[in-house]
């Protein structure tokens, strides 16, 4: 039923639960798991931060480490086919773009992440994804 499942991750508890949910879905459907982390833009332009090389490099290192942790966790849960993707930009837009480009069957995200913007019931990223995705979206709390 599902051949490609994408999970968006950060360091939040809902994202950890989303990875577990997505991993179980992948195992049940013998699917591929795409683990995505997006370094969020600050002030709308990541290039403006390039002058702060050490800060940007640290964000990129942390993103790489986060993806490795999540990949290891998915393997512990029994997932065999894993692809990790690191992006920079608007998290919701990048997740939606990846989902379209990779022809993802289902997107799984946590209800709230570590985003700087907050909304009342859902995080701004999950809110935007459920309204603009062309495939089913699972929100995990």
Secondary structure, DSSP 8 states (H G I E B T S, - for coil): --SEEEEE--SSHHHHHHHHHHHHHHHHHT-EEEEEEEEE-STT-GGGGTTSHHHHHHHHHHHHHHHHHHHHHHHHTT---EEEEEEEE-HHHHHHHHHHHTT-SEEEEESS-S-SS--SSS-HHHHHHHHH-SSEEEEE-
